[in-house]
Amino acid sequence: MTLQLVRDGTSFGTVGERCGFFLADLARRLAAARQDGSPQARRWPDPDDRFPDSAGTKDPELFAFRYRDRGDLASTGELRCTLRTTAYWIAAQPGKEGGGSWRLARRAVVEAWGAGGRGVRAVLTSGELAGFLSDLLREAERAGASYRELTMGASTGSTRR
């Protein structure tokens, strides 16, 4: 599978040759992380904050697809997704004791960059990222590339390979 990046109907890059396996694996791991009872559920009560664990980095990269072939110029396109954890203050409600509290939220930041140096960014919950990955994999299947064997256990959180 190769992804064609399009913005406002205009192609601006091609990335990720043979990236389907990595996207399907991420979809499977993301579905498992979102399940109640997952290790992530103990730390993140809101399923939209649950993402697969990584190798211990603060803001891990969930995927990064750059130019299509080694011979391509590095500026022909990039699609990457990093995980960010942010804190925001929730003010105390009137009439309640306490001065408010901090809330941590985890979000996926998906960035796409084109050959002309312009890019777009989207901030997604884990549910929105799961939908994005599902749409990509469904489109790949319509084009003849199926990753069903890898993702079959995604809805149950199993690790079938």
TIBA-94194 format. One record per residue (C-alpha): x, y negated, z. Coordinates in Angstrom, 1 decimal, always signed. Layout:
! residues N
<lovex X="X" Y="Y" Z="Z"/>
...
END
This chain:
! residues 161
<lovex X="+0.0" Y="+0.0" Z="+0.0"/>
<lovex X="+1.2" Y="-3.5" Z="-0.8"/>
<lovex X="-0.6" Y="-6.6" Z="+0.3"/>
<lovex X="-1.3" Y="-9.6" Z="-2.0"/>
<lovex X="-1.6" Y="-12.8" Z="+0.1"/>
<lovex X="-4.2" Y="-15.1" Z="-1.3"/>
<lovex X="-5.2" Y="-18.6" Z="-0.1"/>
<lovex X="-8.1" Y="-20.5" Z="-1.5"/>
<lovex X="-8.2" Y="-18.1" Z="-4.4"/>
<lovex X="-4.6" Y="-18.6" Z="-5.3"/>
<lovex X="-2.0" Y="-15.9" Z="-4.9"/>
<lovex X="+1.0" Y="-17.0" Z="-2.8"/>
<lovex X="+2.9" Y="-13.9" Z="-1.9"/>
<lovex X="+3.2" Y="-10.1" Z="-2.0"/>
<lovex X="+4.4" Y="-8.3" Z="+1.1"/>
<lovex X="+4.6" Y="-4.9" Z="+2.8"/>
<lovex X="+5.4" Y="-2.3" Z="+0.3"/>
<lovex X="+4.4" Y="+1.0" Z="+1.9"/>
<lovex X="+3.0" Y="-0.8" Z="+5.0"/>
<lovex X="-0.2" Y="+1.3" Z="+5.2"/>
<lovex X="+1.2" Y="+3.8" Z="+7.6"/>
<lovex X="+2.3" Y="+1.1" Z="+10.0"/>
<lovex X="-1.0" Y="-0.7" Z="+9.9"/>
<lovex X="-2.9" Y="+2.6" Z="+10.4"/>
<lovex X="-0.7" Y="+3.5" Z="+13.4"/>
<lovex X="-1.3" Y="+0.0" Z="+14.9"/>
<lovex X="-5.0" Y="+0.4" Z="+14.4"/>
<lovex X="-4.9" Y="+3.7" Z="+16.2"/>
<lovex X="-2.8" Y="+2.3" Z="+19.1"/>
<lovex X="-5.0" Y="-0.8" Z="+19.3"/>
<lovex X="-8.2" Y="+1.3" Z="+19.6"/>
<lovex X="-6.6" Y="+3.4" Z="+22.4"/>
<lovex X="-5.5" Y="+0.2" Z="+24.3"/>
<lovex X="-9.0" Y="-1.2" Z="+24.1"/>
<lovex X="-10.6" Y="+1.8" Z="+25.7"/>
<lovex X="-11.8" Y="+1.7" Z="+29.3"/>
<lovex X="-9.4" Y="+3.9" Z="+31.3"/>
<lovex X="-6.4" Y="+3.0" Z="+29.2"/>
<lovex X="-3.2" Y="+1.8" Z="+30.9"/>
<lovex X="-3.9" Y="-1.7" Z="+29.5"/>
<lovex X="-7.4" Y="-1.7" Z="+31.0"/>
<lovex X="-6.0" Y="-1.6" Z="+34.5"/>
<lovex X="-4.0" Y="-4.8" Z="+33.8"/>
<lovex X="-6.5" Y="-6.6" Z="+31.5"/>
<lovex X="-10.2" Y="-6.3" Z="+32.5"/>
<lovex X="-11.4" Y="-8.0" Z="+29.2"/>
<lovex X="-11.1" Y="-5.6" Z="+26.2"/>
<lovex X="-10.3" Y="-8.6" Z="+24.0"/>
<lovex X="-7.0" Y="-9.0" Z="+26.0"/>
<lovex X="-5.9" Y="-5.4" Z="+25.5"/>
<lovex X="-3.2" Y="-4.7" Z="+23.0"/>
<lovex X="-0.7" Y="-1.8" Z="+22.6"/>
<lovex X="+2.3" Y="-2.0" Z="+24.9"/>
<lovex X="+5.6" Y="-2.8" Z="+23.3"/>
<lovex X="+9.3" Y="-2.4" Z="+24.1"/>
<lovex X="+9.2" Y="-4.8" Z="+27.0"/>
<lovex X="+9.5" Y="-8.1" Z="+25.1"/>
<lovex X="+7.5" Y="-11.1" Z="+26.3"/>
<lovex X="+5.8" Y="-11.9" Z="+23.0"/>
<lovex X="+6.2" Y="-8.7" Z="+20.9"/>
<lovex X="+5.8" Y="-8.5" Z="+17.2"/>
<lovex X="+3.0" Y="-6.1" Z="+16.3"/>
<lovex X="+4.0" Y="-6.1" Z="+12.6"/>
<lovex X="+6.1" Y="-8.1" Z="+10.2"/>
<lovex X="+6.0" Y="-7.6" Z="+6.4"/>
<lovex X="+8.2" Y="-9.7" Z="+4.3"/>
<lovex X="+8.9" Y="-9.7" Z="+0.6"/>
<lovex X="+8.0" Y="-6.6" Z="-1.3"/>
<lovex X="+11.3" Y="-5.2" Z="-2.5"/>
<lovex X="+14.9" Y="-5.7" Z="-1.3"/>
<lovex X="+15.6" Y="-7.5" Z="-4.6"/>
<lovex X="+12.9" Y="-10.1" Z="-4.0"/>
<lovex X="+13.7" Y="-13.5" Z="-2.8"/>
<lovex X="+13.1" Y="-13.9" Z="+0.9"/>
<lovex X="+10.6" Y="-16.7" Z="+0.2"/>
<lovex X="+8.2" Y="-14.6" Z="-1.8"/>
<lovex X="+5.9" Y="-14.0" Z="+1.2"/>
<lovex X="+5.6" Y="-13.0" Z="+4.8"/>
<lovex X="+2.8" Y="-11.7" Z="+6.9"/>
<lovex X="+3.5" Y="-11.2" Z="+10.6"/>
<lovex X="+1.6" Y="-10.7" Z="+13.8"/>
<lovex X="+2.9" Y="-11.5" Z="+17.3"/>
<lovex X="+1.3" Y="-11.0" Z="+20.6"/>
<lovex X="+1.2" Y="-14.1" Z="+22.9"/>
<lovex X="+0.1" Y="-14.3" Z="+26.5"/>
<lovex X="-1.1" Y="-17.7" Z="+27.6"/>
<lovex X="-2.6" Y="-19.1" Z="+30.9"/>
<lovex X="-5.4" Y="-21.6" Z="+31.2"/>
<lovex X="-7.0" Y="-23.2" Z="+34.2"/>
<lovex X="-10.7" Y="-22.4" Z="+35.1"/>
<lovex X="-12.0" Y="-25.2" Z="+37.2"/>
<lovex X="-14.1" Y="-24.4" Z="+40.3"/>
<lovex X="-17.8" Y="-24.4" Z="+39.8"/>
<lovex X="-19.6" Y="-27.2" Z="+41.7"/>
<lovex X="-20.8" Y="-25.9" Z="+45.1"/>
<lovex X="-18.3" Y="-23.0" Z="+45.2"/>
<lovex X="-15.3" Y="-22.8" Z="+47.5"/>
<lovex X="-11.9" Y="-22.9" Z="+46.1"/>
<lovex X="-10.1" Y="-25.1" Z="+43.6"/>
<lovex X="-10.3" Y="-23.0" Z="+40.5"/>
<lovex X="-8.0" Y="-20.3" Z="+39.2"/>
<lovex X="-5.7" Y="-19.4" Z="+36.4"/>
<lovex X="-6.8" Y="-17.0" Z="+33.7"/>
<lovex X="-4.3" Y="-15.1" Z="+31.5"/>
<lovex X="-5.3" Y="-14.3" Z="+28.0"/>
<lovex X="-3.5" Y="-12.2" Z="+25.3"/>
<lovex X="-4.0" Y="-13.0" Z="+21.7"/>
<lovex X="-2.6" Y="-11.8" Z="+18.4"/>
<lovex X="-1.2" Y="-14.6" Z="+16.2"/>
<lovex X="-1.3" Y="-13.6" Z="+12.5"/>
<lovex X="+0.8" Y="-15.9" Z="+10.2"/>
<lovex X="+1.0" Y="-15.7" Z="+6.5"/>
<lovex X="+3.7" Y="-17.6" Z="+4.6"/>
<lovex X="+3.9" Y="-18.1" Z="+0.8"/>
<lovex X="+6.7" Y="-18.7" Z="-1.6"/>
<lovex X="+6.0" Y="-22.4" Z="-1.6"/>
<lovex X="+6.7" Y="-22.7" Z="+2.1"/>
<lovex X="+3.1" Y="-23.1" Z="+3.1"/>
<lovex X="+1.4" Y="-20.9" Z="+5.6"/>
<lovex X="-1.8" Y="-20.2" Z="+7.5"/>
<lovex X="-2.2" Y="-19.0" Z="+11.1"/>
<lovex X="-5.1" Y="-17.2" Z="+12.8"/>
<lovex X="-5.4" Y="-16.5" Z="+16.5"/>
<lovex X="-7.3" Y="-13.2" Z="+17.1"/>
<lovex X="-8.6" Y="-11.2" Z="+20.0"/>
<lovex X="-7.8" Y="-7.5" Z="+20.1"/>
<lovex X="-11.3" Y="-6.9" Z="+18.8"/>
<lovex X="-10.9" Y="-9.3" Z="+15.9"/>
<lovex X="-7.5" Y="-7.8" Z="+15.1"/>
<lovex X="-9.0" Y="-4.3" Z="+15.1"/>
<lovex X="-11.7" Y="-5.5" Z="+12.6"/>
<lovex X="-9.0" Y="-7.1" Z="+10.4"/>
<lovex X="-7.0" Y="-3.8" Z="+10.4"/>
<lovex X="-10.2" Y="-1.8" Z="+9.7"/>
<lovex X="-11.0" Y="-4.0" Z="+6.7"/>
<lovex X="-7.5" Y="-3.6" Z="+5.3"/>
<lovex X="-7.5" Y="+0.1" Z="+5.7"/>
<lovex X="-11.0" Y="+0.4" Z="+4.2"/>
<lovex X="-9.9" Y="-1.6" Z="+1.2"/>
<lovex X="-6.8" Y="+0.6" Z="+0.8"/>
<lovex X="-9.0" Y="+3.7" Z="+0.9"/>
<lovex X="-11.2" Y="+2.2" Z="-1.9"/>
<lovex X="-8.0" Y="+1.8" Z="-3.9"/>
<lovex X="-7.0" Y="+5.5" Z="-3.3"/>
<lovex X="-4.7" Y="+5.3" Z="-0.2"/>
<lovex X="-6.2" Y="+7.0" Z="+2.8"/>
<lovex X="-4.8" Y="+6.9" Z="+6.3"/>
<lovex X="-7.8" Y="+8.7" Z="+7.8"/>
<lovex X="-5.7" Y="+11.5" Z="+9.2"/>
<lovex X="-3.7" Y="+9.0" Z="+11.3"/>
<lovex X="-6.7" Y="+6.9" Z="+12.4"/>
<lovex X="-9.3" Y="+9.7" Z="+13.0"/>
<lovex X="-8.7" Y="+9.6" Z="+16.7"/>
<lovex X="-8.8" Y="+5.8" Z="+16.9"/>
<lovex X="-12.3" Y="+5.6" Z="+18.2"/>
<lovex X="-11.7" Y="+8.1" Z="+21.0"/>
<lovex X="-8.2" Y="+7.0" Z="+21.9"/>
<lovex X="-6.6" Y="+10.3" Z="+21.0"/>
<lovex X="-3.1" Y="+10.5" Z="+19.5"/>
<lovex X="-3.7" Y="+12.9" Z="+16.6"/>
<lovex X="-0.9" Y="+12.7" Z="+14.0"/>
END
